């Protein structure tokens, strides 16, 4: 009953564990994760180019979208630790000044983006030669930006 239109394409079941479960991983694993993100970005570009409905569904407001960093100001007061609150405030202010207000953000890649690519959403498994990315989960924050 969502007022938003979403697109889901399940390709296959992904075996493995979230990268966040791994206590230590090699630089090669991190490089693999970066390469996987690049390939996924190209696949999302192809999805947007081939399916106008997918592209339109991704053009929505989402608080985690970097363009809306100013919108999270209202939540900073809920951070109890004063040092953390100051740190978050300074990061948001720097982001607004250096990226949004300066226009630098306009130079960023535009397209359908996963927008929540982090160690909890990167699925890895040991393929016998090391820990490799086997997939990505949680596309709920996917937006066009």
N, C-alpha and C positions, 0 to 999 in steps of 0.2 A: 504493500500500500504506500510505497514511497512516492513522493511528488516528483522525484528525479528519475530520469531514464538512465539505466546502467547497462553496460555491455560486459558480458562474461564469456570467455572462450576458454574452456578447460581442454588442454591439449593431452595431458597424461598425468597419472599419479606421480608425485615426486618423492622418491625415497631418500631418507637422510634425517639429519637433525639440524635445528637452527644453529647458525654460526655462534650465537650467543652462548650455546651450551659448551663450546670448545674453550677450554681454559687457556690454551696457547695455540697459536697457529703461525705458520711460517709466512714470510713475506711473499712467497709464491702463491699462497692461498689468497692473500689480499690482492695481489695482482690479478689472479683468476677472477676474483669478485669484481674488480674494476672492469676487466674485459667483458665479463658477463653483462654488467650494466650497459656497456657500450652496445653489445649485440641486442639487448632488450630494447634500448632506445631506438635502434634502427627498426626493430620489429614493430614497435609502437608507431613510428613514423609511417611505416607501410600500412598499418591498420588505419591510421587517420587518413592516408591518401586514398585507400581503396574503399573505405566505408564512411560516408558522410555522417551517418547516424552515430557512429562511434566518436567521430570528431566532435560533433555537436554535444553529445552526452558528456564529453570531458571538459567542455567549456562551462564550468560551474564555479560557484564560490566555494572555497574551502579555506578554513582558518589556517591550516598548515601551509598554504601556498605562500611563498616568500613575499609576494606582492602585497600581502595583507598583514605584514609583521606588526604594523601599528595597531591592529585590532586586538592583539594579545595584551596590550597595556593594561586593560581592565582586570587581568588576572594576576598581575605582579604583586598586588597587595596581599595575595593569599600565600605568598612565600614567607614562611615564618622566620627563617634565618636571614638577618639583616645583610650579611656579607654576600649571600647568594642572591638576595633581592637586588643589591647594588650591582652585582656582576651581570645579572640578566638585564637590568635596566641599561647598563653601559653597552652591552652587546646590541640590544634593540636600537638604541640611539645611534650607535655606529653604523648599523645596517641601514637605518633610514637615511642617514647623512651620506654614507659612502656608496650605497647601492641604489636606493630608491630616488632620493632627492637629486643626486648627481646625474642620473640618467644612465649610469653604468648597467643597471639591470636590463635596460632595453637591448643590450648587446648579447644577453644570454640566449642560449638555444631556446627556440620556441617549438613546442610540439606536445604530444601526449607524454606525460611523465608519470612514473610510478609514484613519486613524491613521498615514499616512506621506505626507501631503500636503506635498511640498517641491519645490524647483525642478528636481530630477532626474526627478520623476514627473509634472510638468505639461508637457503637449505644446502647443507654440505654433506658429503660422505667421503669416506676413504676408499679410493679406487685401487688401492694396492701400491700406488706410486706417491700418494700423499692425499691431503684433504682437498677436494675439489668441489666447486659449486655444482649442485645438481638441479637447482631451481630456485624460484622466488615465489613467495606467498604474499597475501594481503594487498590486494590492489584497490582497497576501499578508499584510499586517499588520492587515487589517480586523477589528475587534472591536466588541462591544456594550459601551458604557460610558456 
